[in-house]
Amino acid sequence: MMKITVCIGSSCHLKGSRAVVEGLQALIARNNLKDKIELAGTFCLGRCQTGVNVLVDDERFSVSPETVEEFFENTVLPRLG
């Protein structure tokens, strides 16, 4: 099971973390991947200047509401094999 963790701390929240979470939820549902991806939230991942910070397993990415679909298609889906 892949774990995707989205920072919902104050800096990332201001940069659109809620929209990133909602986008990921919709993409996971649309692709019927609820049994393969665990989506979680966390507070401060320590790189506030690069937010919205997203961890895929233990690798860090910077995602915005505008790039969430591209991130999902180019980063998440290929890792599911």
C-alpha positions in Angstrom: 0.0 0.0 0.0 1.3 3.4 -1.0 1.1 6.2 1.6 0.6 9.8 0.4 0.9 12.4 3.2 0.0 16.0 2.6 1.2 18.8 4.9 -1.8 20.7 6.3 0.3 23.1 8.5 -0.4 26.8 8.3 2.1 27.7 5.5 1.0 24.8 3.3 -2.7 25.5 4.1 -2.2 29.1 2.8 -0.6 27.6 -0.4 -3.6 25.4 -1.1 -3.1 22.1 0.8 -6.9 21.6 1.2 -7.3 21.8 -2.6 -4.4 19.4 -3.0 -6.0 16.9 -0.6 -9.4 17.2 -2.3 -7.8 16.8 -5.7 -5.9 13.7 -4.6 -9.1 12.3 -3.0 -11.0 12.7 -6.3 -8.1 11.2 -8.4 -7.8 8.2 -6.1 -11.6 7.6 -6.3 -11.7 8.2 -10.1 -9.0 5.6 -10.6 -10.5 3.1 -8.1 -7.3 3.1 -6.0 -8.8 3.4 -2.5 -7.4 -0.1 -1.7 -3.9 0.8 -3.0 -3.3 4.3 -1.6 -3.6 5.6 1.9 -4.1 9.4 2.0 -3.1 11.1 5.2 -2.5 14.6 6.5 0.2 15.9 8.8 1.4 19.1 10.3 4.7 20.8 9.2 7.1 18.7 7.2 9.8 21.4 7.7 10.1 22.9 4.2 7.5 25.6 4.5 9.0 27.7 1.6 8.5 24.9 -0.9 4.9 23.9 0.1 2.5 22.3 -0.5 4.7 19.5 0.8 3.6 16.0 -0.1 5.3 12.7 0.8 4.9 9.6 -1.3 6.1 6.9 1.0 9.3 8.7 2.2 10.0 10.9 -0.9 9.1 14.6 -0.7 7.4 16.6 -3.5 6.1 20.1 -3.9 2.6 20.1 -5.2 0.1 22.9 -5.8 -3.6 22.8 -6.6 -2.7 23.6 -10.2 -0.2 20.7 -10.5 -2.0 18.0 -8.5 -3.4 16.1 -11.5 0.0 16.2 -13.3 1.7 15.0 -10.0 -0.8 12.1 -9.7 -0.3 11.0 -13.3 3.5 11.4 -13.5 4.5 10.4 -10.0 1.8 8.4 -8.2 0.4 6.2 -11.0 3.9 5.0 -12.3 4.9 3.9 -8.8 1.8 1.7 -8.5 3.2 -0.4 -11.4 
